[in-house]
Amino acid sequence: MNYLTSCNEAIAIKAFSMTVLRKICEHYPQLTQEVIPTIELIIGENNAPGIQSRGRKELKLLRKIAAKKNP
């Protein structure tokens, strides 16, 4: 999460961090409540196409994980 929220990290590292967080959430679905708002905030303030694209993709998958947790 620190890599994702850091202002000094490269775009590729932030994008990869989103994927890593999503994979962790697959095993610990309760973390989606923390990860989803963070990614929404990051893609809202960062105009880099790589962040936008990866963020939308990971949010879609994270919301599916959250829905399975709370049917």
C-alpha positions as CSV (number, residue, x, y, z in Angstrom):
1,M,0.0,0.0,0.0
2,N,2.9,2.4,0.7
3,Y,4.2,2.0,-2.9
4,L,0.7,2.9,-4.2
5,T,0.3,6.0,-2.1
6,S,3.8,7.3,-2.4
7,C,4.3,10.4,-4.6
8,N,7.8,9.4,-5.5
9,E,7.1,6.0,-7.0
10,A,7.1,5.4,-10.7
11,I,3.9,4.8,-12.6
12,A,4.8,1.1,-13.3
13,I,5.4,0.4,-9.6
14,K,2.1,2.0,-8.7
15,A,0.3,-0.1,-11.3
16,F,2.0,-3.3,-10.2
17,S,1.1,-2.5,-6.6
18,M,-2.5,-2.4,-7.5
19,T,-2.3,-5.9,-8.9
20,V,-0.4,-7.2,-5.9
21,L,-3.0,-5.7,-3.6
22,R,-5.8,-7.3,-5.5
23,K,-4.1,-10.7,-5.3
24,I,-3.8,-10.3,-1.6
25,C,-7.5,-9.4,-1.4
26,E,-8.3,-12.7,-3.1
27,H,-7.0,-14.4,0.0
28,Y,-8.2,-11.8,2.5
29,P,-11.4,-10.3,1.1
30,Q,-12.0,-8.0,4.2
31,L,-9.1,-5.9,2.9
32,T,-11.2,-4.8,-0.1
33,Q,-12.9,-2.2,2.1
34,E,-9.5,-0.4,2.5
35,V,-8.0,-1.1,-1.0
36,I,-11.0,0.0,-3.2
37,P,-11.2,3.6,-1.8
38,T,-7.4,4.0,-2.0
39,I,-7.3,3.0,-5.7
40,E,-10.3,5.2,-6.5
41,L,-8.5,8.1,-4.9
42,I,-5.2,7.4,-6.8
43,I,-6.9,7.2,-10.2
44,G,-8.9,10.3,-9.4
45,E,-5.8,12.4,-8.8
46,N,-3.3,10.8,-11.2
47,N,-3.8,11.5,-14.9
48,A,-1.3,9.0,-16.1
49,P,-2.9,6.6,-18.6
50,G,-1.2,3.6,-17.0
51,I,-2.6,4.3,-13.6
52,Q,-6.1,5.0,-15.0
53,S,-6.2,1.8,-17.0
54,R,-4.8,-0.5,-14.4
55,G,-6.9,1.1,-11.7
56,R,-10.2,0.6,-13.5
57,K,-9.2,-3.0,-14.3
58,E,-8.3,-3.8,-10.7
59,L,-11.3,-2.0,-9.2
60,K,-13.6,-4.1,-11.4
61,L,-12.0,-7.3,-10.0
62,L,-11.9,-6.0,-6.4
63,R,-15.6,-5.2,-6.5
64,K,-16.2,-8.8,-7.6
65,I,-14.2,-10.1,-4.7
66,A,-16.1,-7.7,-2.3
67,A,-19.4,-8.9,-3.7
68,K,-18.5,-12.6,-3.0
69,K,-17.6,-11.7,0.5
70,N,-20.9,-9.8,1.1
71,P,-23.6,-11.6,-1.0
